[in-house]
């Protein structure tokens, strides 16, 4: 399977592939939260292939086990972690996120150089990423 991503339910921008982020500018767009239709929540870094932390749902999920699959095939509700926090940290499934046409990777440089929507004092971790070549 090639690159795949979905759009955040809050801001409607895709979860970015770790190979497409601009360090210090849009790192936050690669950190996500997904909730399956049976309300299983998973948080982590998007791997570019429809998974968080390179795990499929049902492997290391926070609230038990679920059918195994990526967040696209599972038709999950997906947010950027920052957007999920601004939405009040929902724990219940809402609706499936729409597939990102650019797959979170194939877009013009600077297209998603967006500021983190959290207030500055709330910025938590900024993960180390592999810069795009």
N, C-alpha and C positions, 0 to 999 in steps of 0.2 A: 504494500500500500504506500502511496506517495504522501506528500504533505496534505494535511487536512486540518481545518479549524472551523470554529463556529463564532457567531457574533454574540457579544455580551448582551444580556437582556436589559441592562440599564443604558449603556452608552451606544450600543449597536455597532461598535468597532470589534474587530476580531481579536481572539487571543493570539498573540504573536508567537511564531516559531522562535526558539532560542537562537537560530541562525540569522534572524532578521531584525533583532532589536538593536537599538542604538544605546550602548551603555551610558547611564546617567541621564538619559532623556525619556525612554519609554520602557525601561525594565519592568515597570509595574504591569504592563500589558501582557506579559508572559506568565503572570502568576494568576491562577484561576481557582474557582470553586464550581463544582458540578454537583447536581442533585438528580438522581435517577427518578423515574416515575414511581418507584416504590419508596421514595424519600431517603435513599442512601446518599450521604454527603461525603464528598472527597475534596480536599484542598491540596494545591501543590503547583509546581512549575509545569507549564505546558511543554510537551516534548516535540511538538510539531506534527505528531501523528495521531492526534485525537485522544491523548492520554495525559494524565497529570502525574508527575514524578515517575514516568515510564511504567506505570501500573494501570491495568485495566480495572474497571469497577469490579468489586468483589475481591480484589487483592489489596489488603491493607486499607480498606475504607474505614472511616472513623466510627461509623455506627453499624457495624456488623457486615454481613455478606450479602451480595447481590449477584444476579446473573452477570457473568463476566463479559465485558465488552468495552469498547472505547466510548467516549461521551457523544460521538456522532451516531454510532449504531444504536446506542442505548436511548437516543432521543432525549438527552438530559437537558435540564435547565442549567445554563452556564453563565457565569459572570467573571469579570476580572475581580480579583480579591478586593481591590479598593472599591469597586462599584458595589460588590456584594455587601461590604461594610456600610456604605452609604445608603443602601436599600434596607438596612436594619438587620443584616445577617439572617436572611430567611433560612429555614430548615425544611421547608416543605416544597415539593415539586410544584412548578408553576405552569410551564409549557416548554416544548422543545425549542432550543435555540436554533436559529437559522444558520445554515452552512455559509461560511465566508467565501465569497467568490474568488478572492485573492489567496485563499488558503492560509492566511496569516504569514505569507512569505513573498508572494509575487506582487509587489507594489513598488511604486516609485520612491526613491530615497526621500526621506522627510515626510512622507504621507502621514505617518503616525507618530511624529515627534510631538506628542501631546503631554502636557503637564499632568502629573499625578493628581487626581481629583481630591485626594485626602488633604486636609489642612497640613501645612508643613510639619507641625509638631506631632502629627499622627503617622508620618512616614515611618514604617517599620523597617524590615529587612530589605536590602537591595541585593538580590542574589548575584553571584558571579556568573556571567554568561560567556559563551563563545561568540566573539564578534563575527559579523558577516564578512566574508572575504571580498 
